[in-house]
Every structure is written in structure tokens, then in C-alpha cells.
Amino acid sequence: MDTDNNKNIFDQLNKECNEYSKAIFLESCVEVAKNGEQFGLTTEDCFPEVHCALGLPYYSIAVFGGVMSQMPQAFDLIDKSKEMGVGSMTCSGPKLAMYMVESGMIPKPNMIITGNQPCDAISALGDLVNSYKPWADVPKFYMSAPHDKSEESYVFYGKQMRAAAAFLEDILGRKLDMNKLKQISEEANKQCQLMLELQVLKSAVPTPIDWTWGRSATRIARWGSRVGSPVVTEWLERLVAATEQRVKEKKGIDGITEKIRFMWYDMVPTSSEKLFSRLANELGAVELMDYYNWGGPWTPIDTSSEEAMFTSFAKRYLKDTPMVKHAMGTVQSFTDDITRLYKELKCDAVVLGLNIGHKEQNAMYRVIEDICRERGIPIQMIGCDLWDERYMTGDQIFDKIQMFFEVSGLIK
Amino acid sequence: MIVGGCDLGSTTGKAAIMIDDKIYCGDIIPATTKPALTATMAMDSALKKAGLKSIDEIEYIIGTGYGRQKVPFASEDISEISCHGKGAYWALQSVRTIIDIGGQDCKAIAISDKGVVTQFEMNERCAAGTGRFFQVMAKVLTCGLEGIGSVSNISDNPVSISNQCSVFAESEVITLINDEKSIPDIITGINQSVAKRVVSLVRRVGIHDDVTLTGGCSKNLGLKKALENLLGTTIKPLPVDPQSIGAIGAAVFAKEKLLAKRAKELEVSSKE
């Protein structure tokens, strides 16, 4: 495969991903509402496979808030949510979604699933959704997630998920096709394996592709109502093959001389496109891992029985999903992953992004910093608002990261 | 060898020139709306102090500070964290902990016995614990920034300021004034409040003697005293203007960079 051909493949993959992502969100959030079709709303995006098997378009309102924060009117909506009385330290993504619900901007769903999310803002969003008067007649299901990690917990939550699926079945008036769910789950297993392969390939020095590819993979393979689609599997296979080719040819990111490899340990901020591009171009610092780039490993879905499938969904959500697994866990759940990924991806440094909305984890983050430093990992906590750049601009974050790299001896 | 450093901070511009090993600091220039102009004014002042006629006489200049990329005559730029570490160590080699309180941010910096920065912590966007906090308070108290620093010694019964946020603290101070609390007691309370906030940052990098204070707020004697009380140690004064430490550090870096450059050139020419 020559260089031009390789570039063409990535251009094509990018084009397809953008079209596909757009379709996922349009399909989930806009088109079905326009057409008067049934659709769901959830704060617990824990079993996309079930939604797909039921053929139920739905939107994860937290993801929706995150997507909306990229829109030009986001600041205005965030400010209006403050006027509405939402606390200034509440995570701006869910805060934005809260305003959108309260002001009638979100189409009325036919069914709602909420739960005891580890994220206080999403929990508050769930409370708001559940008490929003115009939606009082919408059937609702509340999921109770255990906050410990044990087989019993996974079995318990698997049962909760099965009950939630039954709730959806009742409203839709159709049964969940277990063969279809099995088929989707097996396809989703392949996709998760491919995402892991992509993560392994990214550990090559120089890293072959930039951070946006992991995010694209997550976006189309883990979010929305087309999870488990063979189209996504095929897209991932081509991405992995093209990336592998670059690794064989020892090619780094086009136009970047890799000097520093780092992780941004959290979801990336809205300024990340510009921020990571500046870091790569000006400092040769490439970002290798964040919550959107998460390649797992994901627990394979055991399709041997209905119960096994639901228990596997529970494991994926509670044990494998970044932020959920971390926020429901101890400090060790962070430090083990940071240490593992730091080594696996051959990182030089870790930026611990502290979202203002994660303020309840402030003390925990300090302990994480201390433990990682004891382990010899250069780490720096940088406070920001992931969804509102006005709190800390991309340029200000760049400045702090540059200082951190300089102090860590990574910039001579 | 003539080298220079220019520290373009959020509220002031500072420049230092090093001729051989002697440092000449210019006046502290209040920031204008044009960063390049502030930098030029600061450097012009340093040139005058050093007895130089033109900036062209300076062989290497490092820009630092918040606006370091806007210093038009800089050969390259280095962050203020590194420059404060370098400058403080150059001025006093026993320094291991630096507390830098500038106009809009506050930093705690740990340096090794070789003068290398090993860790730093800084505030986020919040103005609490920075010069901006004092500016807001000075305005409410109509005493000027100098007044904030000069009256702590005459306070018998400092008030407690519970709010860290400058907006809420401003309201709190207005209430205290209306309650007829004495101005020295309020000012001492303000200094203690800022000191508490700063010390929590310093604890993150560790309190290792000698501790020194840099930045514009280092001239606030009341704050210095409050910090000493909370840290349980004496803050060592620097033999140079602590507000110019960033610029001095930048000049020291400039010297090192120039020497390295010359050595490289020599190596190349000897190979040829």
C-alpha cells in the first residue's frame, strides 16, 4: 500500500464516520421525533445492544448534552441554565441538557430510563427528567446500579437491565428477539476486539494515527442505536488494517515529529481539537488516550444464555466503561488504569483533566496524583470545564501543559 | 556576554539584563493593552539601568510569563514556572520552595538542590489567592494596594473572612466595614484568608526550607507575615526585587542557552 493510497483510505474512513455519526444522531434525536415514531430517552446508556435489538431509536441525554456543547449556541444555553438555578459547579454538559429539557427544546420521548448514575449532574438531570411536568405521563424506569464490583453486583445489575428491557418491550408491544440480540452482541464483541487492536497499534513509536480516530471508533461503535452493525465492524477492520500498515512502515502522524507521548485522563474538553493540534504541532506532543479513545479491554458478551448476556452487559457498564467504572470505584480503579495505560502506550506523561463538574473527586484526584508520582509517572492535574471553554480556554490549558512538560524535562 | 529576560505578566511587564554575572532590573511597567508595547517599555527601562544604548547589544533574550509568546524581541520563550525557579535559585541557592503570587495567578514551585523545578501547583481560573483579590479588596477599603500591605502590624483582633471567592468576599468586607470593624483588622483578615488559600497549594508541593516569596504580592508584608505563621517557617527575602525574579530567571536561562549555542558552534567549526 503506497502512501497516497493509505491517505486516501483514512480520508474515506473519516468521511464515512462523519456521515454515519450524523445519521446516528439525526436518527436518534431528530428524525424519529419529526416522523412521530416511538423513541426512548435515557441517562443510563448501559445497553445499546438491547436498544438496537428492539429497533428502538433513543438518545442518551448525557451524550446529547456533550454534543450540544459543540454547537455555537452552547454558551447561551449554559448561561440560561444558570439563570434557571442550576449550580455553577454542576458539569456543564448535563447542565446544558437540563436547560434544554426544562425549556421544552427536547422532543417528548415515549419512554424514559434513568438511574443512580455515579455522576451527580447526570443524576440531577435524571431527577429533572422524571419530575418534568410535561413528561409526567411518560412511562419511566429507574435502574439501581450497585457501587461495588463483585459477581453478585453484576448479576444484580444484569437483572435490572433485563427488567428495563422488559419495560421497553411492554411499551413497544413487541418482544426482544434474543437471536437478534445475540447476533448484535457477537458483532459488538468483534468491534470491541478491533478497538482494542487499534489501541495496541497506537502504542507503536511513533504512534501511527492521531487521537481523533479512537474517538471516531467509540462514537460509532459504542454510542447510538446502531451498535453491533456489520457496517461498523467493516469500518473498524479497514481502520485497523490501514493503521497496521502505517505501523509496519513506521509512519507517525502526518506532519508531526513525535517528541512527547501523553494521556489526557478524562473526557477531552471542547477545546481539544485546537488544543491537541497545537500540542502536536508546536511541541510534538501526541495525545494517545482519553475516555473517548478507550479501547478497553471490554468484557466479551457471553451469548450462551439470556442471563449470561445481561450479566455481560452489566460488566461492560460497571466494570469496563471509563468514568462509570472509575467513579464507582476506589482510587485504585484510577491508578491501576493510569499505570497500565501509561506503560502499554509508552507514555511520557499523564494529564489528569479535572472537570469542574467532577469537583466531588478533587480530593481523590490529589491522592491519584500522589500515587502516580510515587510510581514514577509524571502527572499533573489541570482543572477545566470540559464543556465550557470560557472557564479555562484551550490556550490556557496549552500553557499549563507546556509548563508541566517543561518541568518534567520533556521540553528541553 | 550580554543577555536578557522579559517577563510579560498579566498585570505588569518586567525585564532584566545580565552583563556577565551582574543583573540590571528595569522598572515594573503596568501592562498596557498591547503586550508587545509593554514588553518594549520594560526592556527600554532595563536597557537604561544597564547603561546600554540599544536592544541590539543583547545577544540572547528569553521571554517568559503569561504573555511570553508576545515578547517581540525574544529569541525563544520559557514558562514562568521554570524562570521563577531559575531566578530564585540564582538569587538564593538555599531556596527549595517558591511561592509566586502574581496579578492573576498563584503558584507553588518546588526546586531541587540543583535549582531544577521538580513540581509545581497553580490556582485555576479563580482570582482567590492572587493579586486580583487584593485589588478588589483595596478598592472596597479605599486604601490602595500599599495600604493592604502596611497595616497588619497594628491589628489586635483580625476578622475572619470566610469567603474565598473575591465576589463574595467583597460583599463580606462591605458588611464588616458597615459593622465598624477596624480597617487594620479587616486587612489582616484579608491577608490571612489569602494566606490560607496559598498555603493549601504550597502543601501540595511540600514545604521545604528555604521558602521564598516572589511576584507582585511578595511586597505585601502583611501577607508575608500571615504566610509565615501558617507555614511555620520564615520566608527568606531575596537580595533582588522579588517581582522581577521571573525576568531574572529568563536572563539566566538566556545566558545558559547562549553558552550552549556557542559551544555547539565551536564544535561544528572545530570539526570543519
Chai-1 contact restraints between the chains, C-beta under 6 A:
chainA,res_idxA,chainB,res_idxB,connection_type,confidence,min_distance_angstrom,max_distance_angstrom,comment,restraint_id
A,G383,B,E124,contact,1.0,0.0,6.0,A-B,restraint_1
A,Y391,B,R125,contact,1.0,0.0,6.0,A-B,restraint_2
A,M392,B,R125,contact,1.0,0.0,6.0,A-B,restraint_3
A,M403,B,S79,contact,1.0,0.0,6.0,A-B,restraint_4
A,M403,B,I81,contact,1.0,0.0,6.0,A-B,restraint_5
A,E406,B,S79,contact,1.0,0.0,6.0,A-B,restraint_6
A,E406,B,S82,contact,1.0,0.0,6.0,A-B,restraint_7
A,V407,B,I81,contact,1.0,0.0,6.0,A-B,restraint_8
A,V407,B,V117,contact,1.0,0.0,6.0,A-B,restraint_9
A,V407,B,F120,contact,1.0,0.0,6.0,A-B,restraint_10
